[in-house]
Amino acid sequence: MLIYMLAAAMTIAMLIATAFGLHQEAARVRLDERNDRSRGFGPRQR
């Protein structure tokens, strides 16, 4: 029974870590996209 509880806890921890990693990666991609868009020709747009 203890092994099943540990396995469940590890599974939940891995799911949380995966969700956190995906959130961080999406934020980085959004930041990169915003920076790429702001480096165009002409006046800087906000």
Secondary structure, DSSP 8 states (H G I E B T S, - for coil): -HHHHHHHHHHHHHHHHHHHHHHHHHHHHHHHHHHHHHTSSSS---
